Amino acid sequence: MNLPLFLAKRMYKGEETDKNASRPAVLIAMTGIAIGLAVMIITVAIIVGFKQEIRNKIVGFSGHAQVSNLHSPNSFESLPIMADDALLSRISEHSQVSHLQRYATKVGMIKTDDAFQGMVLKGVGQEYDLSFLKTFLLAGEMPQFTDSVSSNQVLISKTIADKMQLAVGDKMDTYFVQENIRARRLTIAGIYQTNFSAFDSQFLITDLHLVNRLNGWEKGQVSGIEVMLHDYDQLGEASYILSDSFYNVTDSYGQSLCVRNVEQINSHIFGWLEVLDVNIWVILVLMIGISGFTMISGLLIIIIERTSMIGVLKSLGANNTTIRHQFLWFAVFLVGKGMFWGNVVGLGFYAIQHWFHLFPLDPANYYMDCVPVSLSLWHILLLNGGTLLASVLILILPSYLITRIHPATSMRYE
């Protein structure tokens, strides 16, 4: 029989029923653990959810990686590449690739009688995955995208529509500067809103044929090819493999190709997201420190209150290690109860926010209209396991106070 565990169980049951002087300290310690774990779960859920939401919007709009002209400037005025069957087959033969979609961009301006707005016209072909845009479609319908005929229909953001006072069905004049100014009258087929200002304040979506004509490119030429992967976790490896396969490779027009993944293209955004990981660790350390301090205080009070019991156990032959293990097991029971309530509060917040979006956000500042939350089973297990382990390790040193208690002097506490 495990004697320390047996004595700790009897001691814990006594704490549950008896009105001991240590009872308030025990409640404070368990409350500290509960609050600390709840705060950690909520913090991780929000930051992971925020990073995932931003990442999904960037990937949904530009793909996991892009194959483009090596000499294109880092802007929306790009140099073309020939996206023929040979090039598309060369990309799709990689096992990590799940989907390919061509795109072309052209910088221009919207002008009405009362206002004007700079924009980027993005043309996409019939193979373009519309599931991302359909998720954020607020009004109207998706235009029919093709690379063989121009519909002169466009999808605009709510941000631009509100600023220019435009609505579904309206016609708007757009202008593009080349050797001569070229004008196009486009019809608004639908309005979308991702709440990601980097996209909503710039992009209009139309068919690939229209943008290619504005750029003066040959049939089949595009700004680039967006590559979608099966798994985002393969991004680094897949980017390296794709880049290596296109080293010193040119298209049918002799243009050199390059591959850049979404983190390289949007390095400033992903760099900012990485900084959020520091916030997670700071909060975790603070919460574990506060919880550990309350547990140390509670354990010391319990040891002092049980001084006579410790003396009796020592007089009966129990050594210091056995008694220390007894109190550490007792602390584990207290930590476990505090963790139970911490999980109830933290996971309860996660469930409520996930299903009911109770806490809103200002999209202009946070890129989304409600607090995002995301948790996996591994997050929950690591937080609980880490909290339990850290709490027990923190209590090992205070438990050595038991070695200072002698049977001869402990009777004074009767």
Secondary structure, 3 states (H helix, E strand, C coil): CCHHHHHHHHHHHHHHHCCCCCHHHHHHHHHHHHHHHHHHHHHHHHHHHHHHHHHHHHHHHHCCEEEEECCCCCCCCCCCEECCHHHHHHHHCCCCEEEEEEEEEEEEEEECCCCEEEEEEEEECCCCCCHHHHHCEEEECCCCCCCCCCCCEEEEEHHHHHHHCCCCCCEEEEEEECCCEEEEEEEEEEEECCCCHHHHCCEEEEEHHHHHHHHCCCCCEECEEEEEECCHHHHHHHHHHHHHHCCCCECCCCCEEEEEEHHHHCHHHHHHHHHHHHHHHHHHHHHHHHHHHHHHHHHHHHHHHCHHHHHHHHHCCCCHHHHHHHHHHHHHHHHHHHHHHHHHHHHHHHHHHHHHCCCECCHHHHCCCECCCCCCHHHHHHHHHHHHHHHHHHHHCHHHHHHHCCHHHHHHHC
